[in-house]
Amino acid sequence: MLSRTADNLFWLARYVERAENLARIIDVASRLATLPSAFAGTSNEWEGAIATASCEENFYAKYDKATRENVIEFLVAGETNPNSIRNCLEIARTNARAVRTALTTELWEIINDAWLKIQNVSLRDIRDNDLGRFLGFIKDMSLQFDGAAYRTMLRTDHYYFERLGMLIERADNTARLLDVKYHVLLPDAEPVGGGLDYFQWTSLLRSVSGLTSFHWVYRETVKPWLVADFLILRPEQPRSLVSVYSSINQFLNMLAENYGRQGPSQRIARATFAKLGNTKIDGLFQSGLHEFLEEFLSENNRLGDALAEQYLQ
């Protein structure tokens, strides 16, 4: 396969996943904003949304304060935000057009239809009336794209690069959600395990469609260390870091077999997966969840760079 084709497939999947993640970030902030005043604390959930999306610099260059209206505008269709939902879908469609013959009809129609629909979306209507419906549309689009890829693509390197793009982006998103919740969102005056803490962790689980499955696994109330365990170390949870890296290793090994050689990306992925497999949640909290997630994000970025240098250039 041409490296250009592999690059387009990789980034197509990353931007579809990124658009879904932004929708989930807005959903978390919106849920937290509706908490009863007794649980609202002193936190600004919209500041947390900007921190999770890693776009503080661009945001505060335009706005003085993170409010509901400003954050929704910026994350959905901000002109100065290269990673807004609208821009993510536009870049995804551009990549899809570049590899149109490498995609199944179903995949192309899903991304093209989503791009056409978002052109006619009114930002005012989203903010005032239809936020939930719009976020549901973005999440459904991503689910359809993911399902169509799984059900219609041949198991060749085209599929492997598409999956790797989605998985590396998903690992980044899960880690950032956890990190911002634990390190940024909870005010200093609020106790871990308090009322505000409980509602924030519950909202985070809802944002990754994991609240019901969390209770299936643990069968007890939501607790910070259990949520962290669920989203980092539980292989049954498809968005957990260990589950994502298990799949990353699988697809990288398939690429290595197809191309007859391994390289830095395989070694980095194996080392990260091994570290996750040897991690215990008690030790993780003792050594620092924030520090662990920062190191993980750095390694995940290093994997993306290594994969690009090895296959996409």
Secondary structure, DSSP 4 states (H G I P E B T S, - for coil): --HHHHHHHHHHHHHHHHHHHHHHHHHHHHHHHTS-HHHHTT--HHHHHHHHTT-HHHHHHH-SS--HHHHHHHHHH-TT-TTSHHHHHHHHHHHHHHTGGGS-HHHHHHHHHHHHHHHT--HHHIIIIIHHHHHHHHHHHHHHHHHHHHHHS-SSHHHHHHHHHHHHHHHHHHHHHHHHIIIIIS-TTSPTTSHHHHHHHHHHHHHTT-HHHHHHHH-S---HHHHHHHHHT-TTSTTSHHHHHHHHHHHHHHHHHHHT---HHHHHHHHHHHHHHT--HHHHHHH-HHHHHHHHHHHHHHHHHHHIIIII-
